[in-house]
Amino acid sequence: MHISQKSVPLQRVFHSIRFKVNKGWSTAVLLFLCPYVWTLRFCLWFHACYSPKEFAGMYS
């Protein structure tokens, strides 16, 4: 079994590590912001379905 020893520049190694960390971080941010996005979508849907008069009548 022959093992080839190719030299890899350290810049490439660190870029790969940084990319993996950034990719994980963006996933965490996405999961953190997900509830806000769903709330915004619900609010937009709710306001599209009900006029202000109907909305006021619900709680009076």
SVG drawing of the C-alpha trace seen along z (x, -y; Angstrom):
<svg xmlns="http://www.w3.org/2000/svg" viewBox="-68 -49 73 51">
<polyline fill="none" stroke="black" stroke-width="0.4" points="0.0,0.0 1.5,-3.3 0.6,-6.5 1.1,-9.6 2.3,-12.6 1.0,-15.7 1.6,-19.0 -1.5,-21.0 -1.2,-24.7 -2.3,-25.7 -4.5,-28.4 -6.6,-25.8 -6.9,-23.8 -8.0,-26.8 -10.4,-27.9 -12.1,-24.5 -12.4,-24.7 -13.7,-28.3 -16.3,-27.3 -17.6,-24.4 -17.9,-26.7 -19.6,-29.4 -22.0,-26.9 -22.9,-25.6 -23.3,-29.1 -25.7,-30.1 -27.8,-27.0 -28.0,-28.1 -29.0,-31.6 -31.7,-30.2 -33.2,-28.1 -33.1,-31.0 -34.9,-33.3 -37.4,-30.7 -40.1,-31.5 -39.9,-35.2 -40.4,-34.4 -43.4,-32.2 -44.9,-34.9 -44.5,-37.5 -46.1,-35.2 -49.0,-34.6 -49.5,-38.3 -49.4,-39.1 -51.9,-36.3 -54.2,-37.4 -54.2,-41.0 -54.9,-39.9 -57.9,-37.8 -59.6,-40.3 -60.4,-43.9 -59.7,-46.3 -63.5,-46.5 -63.8,-42.8 -60.8,-42.6 -62.2,-45.3 -65.5,-43.5 -63.9,-40.3 -62.8,-41.8 -65.6,-44.3"/>
</svg>
